[in-house]
Amino acid sequence: MFTGIIEEVGKVAQIHKKGQFAQLKITANTLFNDIHLGDSIAVNGVCLTVTEFSANHFCADVMEETLKRSSLGELQPNSPVNLERAMIVNGRFGGHIVSGHIDGTGVIHHITSGNNCTYYQIKTSPKLMRYIIEKGSITIDGISLTIIDCDDTTFSLSVIPHTISHTNLATKQRGSIVNIENDIIGKYVEKLLLSQTTQRNITEDFMEKVGF
């Protein structure tokens, strides 16, 4: 589990595609004070497992499904990536619940400068938009952000300068692809409500069949 608070922006040193999966080698400066083989690290919001590491880099394998669902397949050497280690039990929970399981991607539609903030409008699929609500939480490339507005196809974010300067948002432009993870609470609520509706319909059908 992650919080959506980025610890460091690393760089892709190498991406090596091996058939249906790829291996990423990522460099960083301060992330390796407490890292072990098998640890989980979110790379642009995607939960990956450390398979190798040194004092300034780590490697992780990326499966075919992840390459298809996320933007990791678009990475190139020197691409900046947001990094966050899995949260620890006694640490602060500064963002929101982030699983590291990407729901899909979006495209930055507009970027507008505001008063001490930058507005990002992102376009994504109806499948993802169904879980997006005004004032709700969302994860963009691993960053926990708050939605300020949304319609049927787009949603908007207001991002402060500190977040931009400490993440890869500083390199994004119109047309950039970003990873999206919807708020997991909304997905669980939907599942529970659908389950209750199904159970109620089955009961009504059964009652009709037996003559009520």
C-alpha positions as CSV (number, residue, x, y, z in Angstrom):
1,M,0.0,0.0,0.0
2,F,1.1,3.5,-0.8
3,T,0.0,7.1,0.1
4,G,0.5,9.0,-3.1
5,I,3.2,11.2,-1.5
6,I,6.2,11.0,-3.9
7,E,9.5,10.5,-2.2
8,E,11.8,11.1,-5.1
9,V,11.9,11.6,-8.9
10,G,14.2,8.9,-10.4
11,K,15.3,8.3,-13.9
12,V,15.0,5.4,-16.2
13,A,18.5,4.1,-16.9
14,Q,17.5,1.2,-19.0
15,I,14.4,-0.5,-20.3
16,H,14.9,-4.0,-21.7
17,K,11.9,-5.8,-23.3
18,K,12.0,-9.6,-23.0
19,G,9.2,-11.1,-24.9
20,Q,6.0,-10.4,-23.0
21,F,7.5,-8.5,-20.2
22,A,10.2,-5.8,-19.7
23,Q,12.9,-5.1,-17.1
24,L,13.3,-1.5,-15.8
25,K,16.5,-0.2,-14.3
26,I,15.9,3.0,-12.4
27,T,18.4,5.3,-10.8
28,A,17.8,7.5,-7.7
29,N,19.7,9.4,-5.1
30,T,18.1,9.0,-1.7
31,L,15.7,6.2,-2.0
32,F,18.1,3.4,-1.1
33,N,18.6,4.1,2.6
34,D,16.1,1.3,3.4
35,I,15.5,-1.0,0.5
36,H,15.6,-4.8,0.2
37,L,15.0,-7.5,-2.4
38,G,11.3,-8.1,-2.8
39,D,10.3,-4.6,-1.6
40,S,7.4,-2.9,-3.3
41,I,8.1,0.5,-5.0
42,A,5.5,2.5,-6.9
43,V,6.9,3.7,-10.2
44,N,4.6,6.4,-11.7
45,G,2.0,4.8,-9.5
46,V,2.6,1.2,-10.6
47,C,3.5,-1.2,-7.8
48,L,6.7,-3.1,-8.8
49,T,8.9,-5.5,-7.0
50,V,12.6,-4.9,-6.5
51,T,14.5,-7.7,-8.1
52,E,18.0,-6.2,-7.9
53,F,19.5,-3.1,-6.3
54,S,22.7,-1.2,-5.6
55,A,23.6,2.1,-3.9
56,N,22.1,4.1,-6.7
57,H,19.7,1.9,-8.8
58,F,17.1,-0.8,-8.6
59,C,15.6,-3.2,-11.2
60,A,12.0,-4.4,-11.5
61,D,10.2,-6.6,-14.0
62,V,7.0,-5.3,-15.6
63,M,4.4,-7.9,-16.8
64,E,2.6,-7.6,-20.2
65,E,-0.7,-6.7,-18.6
66,T,0.9,-3.8,-16.7
67,L,2.6,-2.6,-19.9
68,K,-0.8,-2.6,-21.7
69,R,-2.8,-1.0,-18.9
70,S,-0.2,1.7,-17.9
71,S,2.2,4.2,-19.5
72,L,5.3,2.3,-18.4
73,G,5.7,0.8,-21.9
74,E,6.2,4.4,-23.2
75,L,9.2,5.1,-21.0
76,Q,12.5,5.8,-22.6
77,P,16.1,6.1,-21.1
78,N,16.3,9.3,-19.0
79,S,12.5,9.5,-18.5
80,P,11.7,10.9,-15.1
81,V,9.6,8.7,-12.9
82,N,7.8,9.3,-9.6
83,L,9.0,6.9,-6.8
84,E,7.4,5.9,-3.5
85,R,8.3,3.0,-1.3
86,A,5.4,1.1,0.3
87,M,4.2,2.8,3.4
88,I,5.2,1.6,6.9
89,V,2.7,1.0,9.7
90,N,4.1,3.7,12.0
91,G,4.5,6.3,9.3
92,R,2.2,9.3,8.5
93,F,-0.6,8.8,6.0
94,G,-0.4,12.0,4.1
95,G,-2.3,11.2,0.9
96,H,-5.0,8.6,0.5
97,I,-5.2,4.8,0.1
98,V,-3.2,3.9,-3.1
99,S,-2.9,0.2,-4.1
100,G,-0.4,0.7,-7.0
101,H,-2.8,-1.2,-9.3
102,I,-3.4,1.1,-12.3
103,D,-7.0,1.3,-13.6
104,G,-5.9,2.9,-16.9
105,T,-4.4,6.0,-18.5
106,G,-5.5,9.5,-19.4
107,V,-4.2,12.2,-21.6
108,I,-3.5,15.8,-20.5
109,H,-5.9,17.9,-22.4
110,H,-5.1,21.4,-21.1
111,I,-2.6,23.0,-18.7
112,T,-3.4,26.4,-17.4
113,S,-1.4,28.6,-15.0
114,G,-3.4,30.1,-12.1
115,N,-2.8,32.0,-8.9
116,N,0.0,30.1,-7.2
117,C,-1.2,26.8,-8.8
118,T,-1.4,25.1,-12.2
119,Y,-4.6,23.6,-13.5
120,Y,-4.5,20.2,-15.4
121,Q,-7.4,19.0,-17.3
122,I,-7.2,15.2,-18.1
123,K,-9.3,13.2,-20.5
124,T,-9.9,9.5,-19.9
125,S,-12.4,6.7,-20.7
126,P,-16.0,6.5,-19.4
127,K,-14.9,3.3,-17.5
128,L,-12.6,5.4,-15.3
129,M,-14.8,8.5,-15.2
130,R,-17.6,6.6,-13.4
131,Y,-15.5,6.7,-10.2
132,I,-14.4,10.3,-10.5
133,I,-16.3,12.9,-8.4
134,E,-15.7,16.5,-7.5
135,K,-13.6,16.9,-4.3
136,G,-12.7,13.2,-4.6
137,S,-9.2,11.7,-4.5
138,I,-7.4,10.3,-7.5
139,T,-3.8,9.1,-8.2
140,I,-2.0,10.5,-11.2
141,D,1.4,8.9,-12.0
142,G,1.5,7.9,-8.3
143,I,0.6,11.4,-7.0
144,S,-2.3,11.8,-4.6
145,L,-4.4,14.7,-5.9
146,T,-7.9,16.2,-5.4
147,I,-10.4,16.6,-8.2
148,I,-11.8,20.1,-8.4
149,D,-14.2,19.6,-11.4
150,C,-15.3,16.9,-13.8
151,D,-17.8,16.2,-16.6
152,D,-18.5,13.1,-18.7
153,T,-15.1,12.8,-20.3
154,T,-12.6,15.0,-18.4
155,F,-11.6,16.0,-14.9
156,S,-9.5,18.9,-13.6
157,L,-6.9,19.2,-10.9
158,S,-5.3,22.2,-9.2
159,V,-1.6,21.5,-8.3
160,I,0.6,23.6,-6.1
161,P,4.2,24.6,-7.1
162,H,5.7,22.3,-4.4
163,T,4.1,19.2,-5.9
164,I,5.1,20.1,-9.4
165,S,8.7,20.7,-8.5
166,H,8.9,17.5,-6.5
167,T,7.3,15.2,-9.1
168,N,7.5,14.5,-12.8
169,L,4.6,16.9,-13.4
170,A,7.2,19.5,-14.2
171,T,8.0,17.6,-17.5
172,K,4.4,17.0,-18.6
173,Q,2.7,18.9,-21.4
174,R,-0.5,18.8,-23.4
175,G,-0.8,15.3,-24.9
176,S,1.3,13.6,-22.2
177,I,-0.1,10.2,-21.1
178,V,-0.5,9.7,-17.3
179,N,-1.3,6.6,-15.2
180,I,-4.6,6.8,-13.3
181,E,-5.7,4.9,-10.2
182,N,-9.3,5.6,-9.1
183,D,-10.1,5.8,-5.4
184,I,-10.4,2.2,-4.2
185,I,-13.2,3.1,-1.8
186,G,-15.6,4.0,-4.6
187,K,-14.9,0.7,-6.3
188,Y,-15.7,-1.3,-3.2
189,V,-18.9,0.7,-2.6
190,E,-20.1,0.0,-6.1
191,K,-19.3,-3.7,-5.7
192,L,-21.4,-3.9,-2.5
193,L,-24.3,-2.0,-4.0
194,L,-24.4,-4.2,-7.1
195,S,-24.2,-7.3,-4.9
196,Q,-27.2,-6.1,-2.9
197,T,-29.2,-5.3,-6.0
198,T,-28.5,-8.8,-7.5
199,Q,-29.5,-10.5,-4.3
200,R,-32.7,-8.5,-4.2
201,N,-33.6,-9.3,-7.8
202,I,-32.9,-13.0,-7.3
203,T,-35.3,-12.9,-4.3
204,E,-38.0,-11.1,-6.3
205,D,-37.7,-13.6,-9.2
206,F,-37.8,-16.5,-6.9
207,M,-41.0,-15.2,-5.2
208,E,-42.7,-14.7,-8.6
209,K,-41.9,-18.3,-9.6
210,V,-43.4,-19.7,-6.4
211,G,-46.6,-17.8,-6.9
212,F,-46.2,-14.6,-4.9
